[in-house]
Amino acid sequence: MNKKTVTLNYRSDGPALELPVLEGTEGPKAFDVTSVYRDTGMFTFDPGFMATASCRSAITFIDGEKGILRYRGYPIEQLAEQSTYLEVAYLLFYGDLPTAAQLEEFEYIIGHHTMINESLKMFYSGFRYNAHPMATMVGVVGSLSAFYHDSLNIHDPRHQEISAHRLIAKMPTIAAASYKRHKGEPFIYPNNSLSYTANFMNMMFATPCEEFEPDPVAAKALDLLFILHADHEQNASTSTVRIAGSSGANPFACIAAGIASLWGPAHGGANEAVLNMLNQIGDPSNVDKYIAKAKDKDDPFRLMGFGHRVYKNYDPRARIIRKVCHDVLENVADANNPLFELALKLEEIALKDDYFVEHRLYPNVDFYSGIIYQALGIPMNMFTVMFAIARTAGWVAHWMEMIGDSKQRIARPRQLYEGPPERQYVPLEKR
Ligand code: SDX
């Protein structure tokens, strides 16, 4: 096969550099720059990885120009319409849709890993009563490796699989316990007769004092939100999981690192930031003022839930979530939800504004999701926790793929040094 190459003229007086071109199934090709430092003594420079493919992956494909998102080749619109979160978790992890028997076995396995070690419950009492649930998530998930010494050989396929099962199964239990700790209510044990999301809602909202029946419409809406948040290529938190895993760290530590990265308002913390923003705007009459603030370079205010590093078109997930918003508000919560009306107004004005059009800023997955979570009775400080539960399926799939890559080596970027040149130490008395 003729090896495609490109020529890089990196200096006027020297020879040109021939770089191999790498081509995947779809999407942009890549220059292979692995030889550049060896051949030129120079680094490539790409802070924020705006134009860098950090790995080969077969899990998720995004086309930001066309607003396309596919998990293992299946369009997100079809999975949202016809699948379930656990089926999507199976697809992301094993690479193909399960047969009925495989899905039933997977659901049984996940259902039978939902409990956490009883002594972990004492871990929660160490947190201040009003600790942010994301803080407890990072701490508790990171501590899981202390309980599973039987499966920490990251090169043993069976250990990899059971760790992934445990993480997918236990995230809802750990999340609900974080919420109960915050509320000062007793923890509710998992109930294996319930679906994945109904079980989560039961652990969140049931109390020992009375029967609780998870609303099936709400459970279905939550399952759909989990599908939409399950994976998204090499986003910041997934790249964090991959980098942590590249050192050989155990999967629980890697997922804890991913949760920490997701927490930021520029990433998974945006759904909570959107609700704060909508409450700050308060009334549709203030929308123009806040749009102007978002456009003002001297104003740190940003339209949270808008813009994306990859999507320069409507985020396909946001389109689906906006419809779910309508359905949930019609069937579960009060239809005339003022925040939803405000969000629709904000979107309508922003999408007509030249600044947003020129910067190609559209609503992303976080713009409407918080409104649904709130309508389902989930408090704002749990919104990013919901994102973390869902994204665990993608994180463990990427962790597995990275570990399984025979060419994988520790991720260790270099830098463009701009610090002081060599200088001599000055004794204290002479400073
Ligand atoms: C997620 O990567 C993923 O896939 C993430 C995610 C996933 O599923 O894992 O999709 C989930 O994190 C979605 C994004 C959630 N974050 C937000 O909604 C926060 C608000 N959005 C931004 O801060 C921003 O758009 C980012 C962080 C999402 C993207 O940042 P980039 O690609 O680095 O773009 P940028 O910050 O350089 O902005 C480009 C321009 C700038 O203007 P110029 O200086 O070039 O003139 O657009 C402007 C920015 O000022 N801009 C905004 C804006 N987002 C970008 N201006 C106003 N409001 C905004 N929201």
Residues whose N, C-alpha, C, O or C-beta is under 5 A from the ligand:
A	BS01	SDX	H232 N235 A236 P265 A266 H267 G268 A270 A294 R302 L303 M304 G305 F306 G307 H308 R309 H359 N364 D366
